[in-house]
Every structure is written in C-alpha cells, then in structure tokens.
Amino acid sequence: MKYVIIHGDGMADWPCEELGGKTPLEAARKPNMDLLATRGTLGMVATIPKGMPSGSDVGTMTMLGYDPARFHTGRAPIEAASQGIEMAPDDIIFRMNLVSVGPGDGGPRTMNDFTSGHISSEEAAQIVGDINRELGGGPIEFYNGVSYRHLMVWHKGVGHTNLTPPHDITGKAVDTHLPKGEGADMLRDLMTRAADILANHPVNKARRAAGKPEATSIWFWGQGTRPAVPTLKERFGVEGSVISAVDLVNGLGRLAGLKLIKVPGATGFLDTDYAAKGRYGLASLNDRDFLLLHIEAPDEAGHMGRADLKTEAIERIDELIIGPMLEGLAQMDDFGILLMPDHATPSKLKTHSPEPVPFALLTSTEYRAAKADARRYTEAEGSKTKISFERGHELIGALFDHARKSASN
C-alpha cells in the first residue's frame, strides 16, 4: 500500500477581482485535481487550530497528524531540525529573514520585501557568514539556510519576546513591529549591528548595481524550543519520504521520521522544477510507502498578491505532478492520495488566513471506478459536501484507514 500527500502550499484563496470573482482554484484548468474531487472524498479541513498563528509550521504539522496545540513549540526549531542543528532543551531558536527595509515615500521605514528580492542562496551564504563572524560567538550563533530563510540560536536565551512575521507587514511601517518584551533589547541590538554590516556589504553593492532589492536588515520571528514528536512509523507503521525545497517542511519531515530527498531544480519558488519533483516522488515510493510532496509556489504567489501566478502554479502542479503521479501509482500497489494546502494565502491579503481549506482523498479502488457526478476541487465545492474535519490532525488517519479498507474490499 502506498500513501501520498500532495501539499500545495497556500493554494486556497478568496474570490479575486482580477479572476472575475473566482479563486485561483476555480480559475485554474486542473483536470487531475478535479478527478480526485470527483471520484474520491471532497471536503474541508481545519488546519489552523483556533488561537494559533496561520503559518505553514502549524498547518503542515496538522497535515502530518500532529496536534499543534500539543506539539508546536515554534517555527524556527522545526527548520533547525531540517538542518541537523543540535538543540539543547534551553536553547531558543529564531527564524531570521534577510529583508529589504527602506524609507516609505517620505514616511517611516517600511518592509519593502521580506525576501530581499528572493536573494540567491549563494549571496545569502556570504552575508550570513559575515554576520556570524562579526556578531556570533558566546550565546549567539547564526546558521545559513536557503535564499532569505536563515536561523539564529540563542543558547540559554529568552523565548517570550513578542515578534511579528515579516510577511505579515509587507508595505507597512516596521518600527511598531520591532521586538518587544523580554529579550527584545538583545534582538534589537543584533538587528541594528547587522544593518551596519549590510549597509556596505559587497553582495548588496552588486545587487544595487544590478537594480535588485538589497538585504538591508535581518528580521527575527518564529522562535521556539526543541520539539519532541513521535514518528509516523511509531504511530502508523509506515516509513516514508519528504520532498520540499523549504527547510520548514523538511524539518517537520525529519521530526516525523521521513527521509529527506533533495530534488535538483527545486527552488521553493515559482520557477521550481515541478516535473522533477513528481519523478523523484514516484521513485521514492519504490523504497518506502509514504510520501509528503510539498510545492511552495502557490504560497509565494499569494504573498506577492498575484492571483494569476497562483493560478498558473496550480495548473503546473496538476499537469506535471498530480497527473504523472496518478499514472505511476496506478502501476504500483494499492494506494491512497490526499491533496490539500496547509492554509489559505489570499492574494488580496498577501499573507496567510486561518479558515478551513479544501481536501480531496482518493483511493486506488475509487480511481479505477467511474463516477458520474463531476465535481471540481475548489473551496466552494468542498464546502458543499458538508464533510469537515474540525480536528485537522485526524485527517491523515483517515487517509491510512480509508485506503486500507478500500483495498480490502
């Protein structure tokens, strides 16, 4: 039996004026997603428990069957797990973005770009290396990540500081969102000193000459301590793999006991190699029985406020990943496949929102059986079915149970 979760990050959306009042899922041509909805189970799932932040850390933890209210300790520790960073129980790990902050039309300093123009990993490595040489040591260590996403570890640090995710304040004044509360003085001091290093950094000089956004500041958020979760093998008796270009998802996969598979051309952005992800995903199922395949592109398009690009990303996922995946699975053992996002990323909002999102669950038996009543994989169609998982972390159990029962009938 093979089990696959297709994780379309941030695919869910609100009706968009530029799409004629449709959501990207409604506007996209996606016959394979619609086939899952037509022949399988279509419904809605609450991935973000009430009172918790609507981020991929919470949503993906839910997707993998862990109740965030019980297991979530912060976003950064999950990413640290992906990098294999050793974490002591009293270490506080922070997510550290390289961001572009600048004057806003004669007004206060503004978060112009929380990705520094999607700075390359090679450029970022030079910057983070220099920051660590200048500011690291003692209780503070900086760790290089991917593109704009990095980490800072504060050994025996303070973790109750009030921090704001930078993608929540794109185009907004930053000074009112600087660290507050316990530990804020240390973090603000590091941000100030890092800005001095970045002001004349060779990477920024080159980006300035090329007309690209500069990394003018570091931004801390998503802090927490080392989490402790049972593996999927311990809980469900399966061994699996994870494919993602994002440290956060890889970190959750590693905590869940999944094998991390690196795919050439996987960027975590709109230019990712969708087809390669699908090929590597299918190949992984020759050795293991479970796969979490994550695609970041729809979420990035939502943060950009580009419903058109999100629609395009959804269509590529459908054509280059889900279509070939279904064809490949049909040649294998019995299977169950679950399609869902971790949260909504409304293009109008440019950040995440906590409402339930649509899911489609299809087994091999259902795939081979024709079904007359066509449905589409959309937010509205999912709501119409009245099938709902209020405790979203229980949906993965339904994937295993439904697929096994279907195969035995």
N, C-alpha and C positions, 0 to 999 in steps of 0.2 A: 504494500500500500504506500502510495506517495502522497505527500501533503504539501501544498504550495500556498503561500500568502503573497499576493501582489500588492505592494504597499505604494499606492500613488499619492505621494506626499502632498497634502493640501489641495487635492483635486476638487473637493466640494466648494461651492461658491454661492453667491447671491445672484439674482437676476441682474444682468448688465445692460445698460442702455446701448452700448456700442455693439451688443449682440442681439439687438432687437427685443430686449426684455428677457432673453434666455440666459441660463447659466452656461458656462463652458461645457459642462457635461451634456446639456441639452443641445447646444450648438454643434458639438463635435460629431463627425461621422465615425462611428466606433462599433461596427457590427459584431466584433468579438465580445466586447463588454456587454452589449445588448443580448447576445446569445446566452451569456452567463445569467443575466437577469430573467430571460425568458424561460429557460429550461430548469434553472435552479431556484434557490430561495432568495428572494429580494426583500430587504427591509432596512431598518435604521438602527444604528448602534451609537450609544453614548460613550465616546472615547475619553471625554474630559469630565471627571467627577466634579460635582458642584464644589465651588470654592477653591479649585486648583487651577493653576495657570494653563491656558490653552496652547501648550507647546508640544513639539514633537517628542520631547522626553516623556511627557505624561501620556500622549496619545499612542506612541509606539510601545510603551510599557504595557498599556491596556491591550494593545493588539497581540502581544506575546503572552497574554494571560496573567499578568501580574497586576494586582490591585494597587494603583498608585497611592491610594490613601494609606496603604500598609508599607509599601516597599520604596516609595520615591524619597530620595534624600537630596536631590538636586540634579541639574543637568550636567554640570561640569564633571562630577565624579564618573558619570557614565562614559563620557568622552575619554577620561583618563584611563578607564578600563580598556578602551579600544586601543590605546597607545601602549598598553602594558606598563603604565606608570605605577610604581609601588606606592600604596597609600596607607599611612598609619591611621589608627582609629581617630586620633585627634588632629589630623591634617584637614584643612579646609581647601577645597579645590574650586577655582573660579574659571568660568569661561572668559576668554579675553579676545575680543574682536579688535582687528585693526580697522579703524573707521576714519571717515573724512568729515571733520568738523570745521566749519568756517563761518564767517560773518554772514548773516542773513539779511540781505537788502538793507544795509544800514542799521539793522536791529541787533538783537542778541545773537550769540553763537548758535549755530543750527546744525543738526545732524543731517548733513548733506547726503551721505552714503554710508550705510552700516557695513558695506563690503569693501570699501576703498576701491570701487570700480572693479570688483571681483579680481583683486590683485592676485597675481600668479603665486603658486606655492614656492617657486624659486626666489622671487622677490621677497616674499614674506619671510622665508627662512633667513635671509640676510638681516632683515630688520629685527626679528625676534632674537637671533643670535647676538646682535649688538646690544639689544635691551638687556638680555640676560647677563652679558659681560659687565655692563655698566651698573645694573640695578639688582642683579641676582646675588645670591650668597646669604649665608645665615639662614633666617627663617623663610626667605623668599626664593622660589625657583620658577623660571619661565620655560615652557615647553612648546616647541614648534608643532603646528598642526598642518592643516590644508587650507590654502588660499587665505581667507581673512579669519579663519577659526583657529584659536590657539588657547593655551591654558596657563594658569598661574597657580602654584601651590604655596600656601602659607602654612608652614609647619607650626603646629600648636597655635593656630590662628583663631580668628573670630569669624563666626559664620552667620551672625544675626543681622548683618548690615542690610539696609533697605536699598536694593539695586533694581534698575529698570532695564529690560531687554532693549538693545539699541534699535532693533527693527520695529519696535512699538512707537518710536518717536522720529521716524523719518520725516524730514522737512520741518521739524519742531525745534524750539529752543531747548538747549541741553542743560543749561545751568541749574534749572529747577529739578533736574533728574540726576544730578550727580549723587554719589554715595552719601547716605545719611545713616545716622545711628552708630551703634557700636562697631568699631573698626573702620569707620569712614575716613578718619584722618589719615591712616596709613594708605588706604586705597587712593585717596585724592592726591596724596604726595607722590605716589608712584605714577599716577596719570600725568601730573604736572612735569615730573622729571622725564618721563618718556616723551612727552610732547617736545621738550627741548632737544632730545636726541633726534627726533624725527624731523625737526624743522629744516635741517640741512643735510639730511641723510642722502647718500648717493642714489639710492633707489628712488627717492622722491624727486631728486633733481632730474633723473632720467624720465620719470613719469610726467613731470611738469613739462619738460621739453617736448614730449610726445603728445601733450594735450590730454593726459589721462588723470583721473582723480588721484590725489595723493593720500597716503596714510598719515594723517596729521595727529592722531591720538590713539591710545589704547582705551578700551571700554570693558569694565568688569561686570559680570552678571552670572546668573545661573549657578550660584555657589552651593556646595554641599559636602557631605562626608561620604566615606566609602559605603556603598550599599551591599547588602547580603541577600541574595535571592537563590532559590532552588533552581536547578537546571530543568530544561524541558525533558531530558531523559529521566530525571528523577520524578518528574510529575506525570509525564505521559508515555514514557518508554520509547521515545524517538530520539534519534541523533540526526542533526541537520546542519545546514549551512546558511550563511547570510551574505548577500551581495549588496553593497552600498558604497557610495563614494563619500559618505558623510560619517565622521567619527562617532557622532552620537548614536546612530543606528548600529554601527559596528560594535560600539561599546555595549549596548544592550544585548546584541547577539552574543558577544563573548561572555557576558554575565549569565546568559541563558544556556551556555554550553555549546553554542554553534561555532562551526568552523568558518573563519573569515576568508572569503575568496576575493582576491583583487582582480579587477577586470581592466585590461588596457583600454584607454579611451573613455573610461567612466570618470566624469568630471564633477558631478554634483550640480550641474548647471544645464541650461537648455541645449548645449552642444554635446551632451553626453552621447556615447555610442549605445543607443537603445538595443540594437540588434545583437551586439556583443554581450550585453547583459543577459539577454534571453538565451543565447547559445551557452554561455557559461553556466547559467542557471539549470538548463536541461542536463548538461554534462554532470553537474554536481549530484543529480538525482540517481546517477548510476552507482554512486558510492554510499549515499545517505538518503534517508526517506523524507526529510523535511527541508523546505527552502523558504526563507524570507527574502524576497527580491524587492528592493527599495529603489524608487525613482524620485529624485528631488525636484526635477524640472517644473512640475506644476506649481509647487510651493514658491519657487523662485519667481515665476511669472506673476503669481498673486502678489508677492511683495513689491514687484515692480509696477503693479496696477495695470498689467497688460492682460486683459481677458482674452485677447486674440492669440497671444503667445501661449496662454494656458490651454486654449482650445487646440492649438497645434501640438502641444506636448501630449495631450490626452490622445490625439489621433495617432501619434507616433508610438505611444505605449500600446495602443490597441493593435496597430498593424505589425509592429516589429517585435513586440514581446508577447502579448497575450495570444495572438493568432498562432505563431510558431510554437508557443508553449503548449497550447491545446493539442496541436497536431503531434507534438512529441510525446506528450503524456498519453495520448490515445494508443501509442505504440508500446507503452510500458505496462505496468501493473495497474490495478485499480487505483483510483486517485480521488482526491478532493481538492478543490481550488477555491480560495477565498480572495475576493477583490474588495479593497476598501482603502480610504485615506485615514490618516491619523487624526485629522481635524480639518475644518474648513479654513481656507485662506482667501476671504473675499477680496476680489480685485479692487473694489471700491474702498475697502478698509485698509488694504496694504499690510495687513497683519492677520494673526490667527483669531478665530472666534470659536466659542465653546459649544455650539449647537450640535445635536446628533448628525451623523453623516451616513450616507447610503452604503450598504454592503450587498454583495452577491456571492452566494455559496453554491457551488456546483459539484456534483459527484460524477464519477465515470458512468455510472448507470443512467443518470439523468442526461448526461451529454449524448449518449447513444440513443436516447428516446426522443422522438419528435414531440413537440408541444405546440398546439395551435395558437394559443393566445400570446401574441408577441408583446413584449414589454421592453422598455428602454432602461438602461442603468442611469438614473438621474435622481436628484434629490426629491422631486415631486412624486415620481413613480414609487420610490422607496417608501415614502410616507403613506401612499395609498394602500399599501398592503397591510398596514396595521401590525406588521411584525416588527417587534422592537426589543433590543437588548439594553435595558436600563443599566445593568451592571456589565459594562462593555468587556471587562476582562474575562467574562464567561463565554464569549463568542468563539474563542479558539477551541474550547472544549466541544462546542457544537460542530466545529469543523472535523475533529477527530471522530466524534461519536456518529455523526451523520454519514461520514464516508465509510466507516466500518460497518454500520448497519446496512447501508445501501449495497455494499459489496457482498454481504452475507445473504441477501435476499435473492 
